[in-house]
Amino acid sequence: MLLLLASVSAFAQKEVTKFLGIPVDGYKSEMIQKLKAKGYKYNSTTDCLEGEFNGKEVQISVVTNNNKVYRIAVFDKNYSNETDIKIRFNTLCSQFENNSKYIGSREQKISDNDDISYEISVENKRYEAAFYQAYDDDDNFEDVLNRSVWFMIGDSYGRYRILMFYDNCYNQANGEDL
């Protein structure tokens, strides 16, 4: 009977967001081991993994809720100037738009006329783009929305970097602790 319940439960599980082919799910220690197996090095001082992702040196943070992984956060290790971050942001948008594993909602690129430093520091504008992982035609809209991958420009005193998030929305806090 237990075996039957386990097989039914495994079959009923929803597809979750994947990072480097690894489901964003399970426990933090397990996820860290899987990322180490992909070649990332764990830094105990920062509680992050470090290595290369999509051609950039990055730090990777495994984020949990109630001990379950709900987010993989990927941060550029090095900061860029305004021109370079605009190019990097737009390149990422193009890479996601041209990847059949992702669905985007609209054109999300930054215009050549945008003054990023002014918009962020004075107007408090947030530059971000969101995409969703789709696996097959049987995916329903809600399942796809629960597999978000999004990124934004992070600012630190006029220096910029990309902050990217692979979210498993099924494991996020939804008020159960209130």
FENWO-V310060 format. One record per pair of residues at least 12 apart in sequence whose ideal C-beta (glycine too) atoms are under 7 Angstrom apart, sorted by the first residue. I is the first residue (numbers start at 0). J is the second residue. Records with the same first field share a line. If there is no record, write none. Layout:
I = J, J
This chain:
13 = 142, 169
14 = 134, 142
15 = 146, 167, 169
16 = 132, 146, 147, 148, 165, 166, 167
17 = 132
18 = 71, 165
19 = 37
21 = 33
23 = 68, 70, 71, 165, 166, 167
24 = 68, 167, 170
25 = 68
26 = 66, 68
27 = 61, 63, 68
30 = 61, 68
31 = 48, 61
34 = 48, 59
38 = 50
39 = 59
45 = 58
47 = 59, 60
49 = 76
52 = 73
55 = 75
56 = 76, 77
57 = 73, 74, 75, 76
58 = 74, 76
59 = 71, 73
60 = 72
64 = 170, 171, 172
67 = 170
68 = 167, 170
69 = 166, 167, 170, 171
70 = 164, 165, 166
71 = 165
72 = 162, 164
73 = 163
74 = 160, 162
75 = 160, 161
78 = 155, 158, 159, 160
79 = 159, 160
81 = 115, 116, 159
84 = 115, 152, 159
85 = 109, 115
87 = 161
88 = 109, 126, 152, 161
89 = 108, 109
91 = 150, 161
92 = 107, 108, 128
95 = 130
100 = 132, 133
101 = 130, 131, 132, 148
102 = 130, 131, 133, 143
103 = 130
104 = 129
107 = 128
109 = 126
115 = 152
116 = 157
119 = 154
125 = 151
126 = 151, 152
127 = 149, 150, 151
128 = 149, 150
129 = 147, 149
130 = 148, 149
131 = 143, 144, 146, 147
132 = 146, 148
145 = 168, 169
147 = 166, 168
148 = 165
149 = 164
150 = 162, 163, 164
